[in-house]
Amino acid sequence: MPHDVAVPSDDKKRGFKQSVKVTIEDKEGQKHTLRLPLPYRPKGEMFAVAETFQGGSRLQLICEDGKRRMGRIPGKLRRRMWVRENDLLIIVPWSFQDSKADVKFRYTATQSANLKRQDLIPEILDIY
């Protein structure tokens, strides 16, 4: 399963260490290349799915390692990132309390479908 993983300079500015190029074809037959960020494993980032909302920018997550965690949307992303149930996310578990995590990035439905098509989403999170 070879994938073209690159680190463009604009993704580095946004704090993403790895990204993948995805080529899609629109209704007119034109091909477009998208760059989607991937979890940076050395920092402990991983995929997760938003399960339910608890209120106060907190949500219940199902993580790719099989654990359920309480997720928190940090203050600087609170008004920029609108998370819905069953959204695919990149999270960072807390180092001192493993049952909680911070949300780092949210994929749209189209982005999630493209990652699924390239087999980048783990089987445990396969709801797409």
Residue pairs with C-beta under 8 A, 6 or more apart in sequence:
1 119
3 20
3 118
3 120
4 20
4 21
5 18
5 19
5 20
5 38
6 19
6 20
6 21
6 35
7 16
7 17
7 18
7 19
8 19
8 35
11 17
11 19
11 35
11 37
14 37
16 37
16 38
16 40
16 105
17 40
17 42
17 43
18 37
18 38
18 39
18 40
19 35
19 36
19 37
19 38
20 35
20 36
20 38
20 115
20 118
20 120
21 33
21 34
21 35
22 33
22 34
22 35
22 36
22 111
22 114
22 115
22 118
23 31
23 32
23 33
23 34
24 31
24 32
24 34
24 114
25 31
25 32
26 32
34 111
34 114
36 107
36 111
36 114
36 115
37 90
37 105
38 90
38 120
39 45
39 46
39 47
39 90
43 92
44 92
44 93
44 95
45 90
45 91
45 92
45 104
46 63
46 64
46 65
46 90
46 91
46 93
47 63
47 64
47 88
47 89
47 90
47 91
47 121
47 122
47 125
48 61
48 62
48 63
48 64
48 69
48 71
48 88
48 89
48 90
48 91
48 101
48 125
49 61
49 62
49 86
49 87
49 88
49 89
49 125
49 127
50 59
50 60
50 61
50 71
50 83
50 84
50 85
50 86
50 87
50 89
51 59
51 60
51 61
51 62
51 68
51 85
52 59
52 60
52 85
53 59
53 60
53 85
54 60
54 70
57 72
57 73
57 78
58 70
58 71
58 72
58 73
59 70
59 71
59 73
59 83
59 103
60 68
60 69
60 70
60 71
61 68
61 69
61 70
61 71
61 89
61 91
61 101
62 68
62 124
62 125
63 69
63 91
63 93
63 101
64 122
64 124
64 125
66 124
67 98
67 99
69 91
69 93
69 98
69 99
69 100
69 101
70 99
70 100
70 101
71 89
71 91
71 100
71 101
71 102
71 103
72 100
72 101
72 102
72 103
73 81
73 83
73 102
73 103
74 102
74 103
77 103
81 103
81 105
81 106
82 106
83 89
83 103
83 106
86 127
87 106
87 107
87 112
88 106
88 107
88 111
88 112
88 115
88 121
88 125
88 128
89 103
89 104
89 105
89 106
89 107
90 103
90 104
90 105
90 106
90 107
91 101
91 102
91 103
91 104
92 101
92 102
92 104
93 100
93 101
94 100
94 101
94 102
107 115
112 121
112 128
113 128
115 121
116 126
116 128
121 128
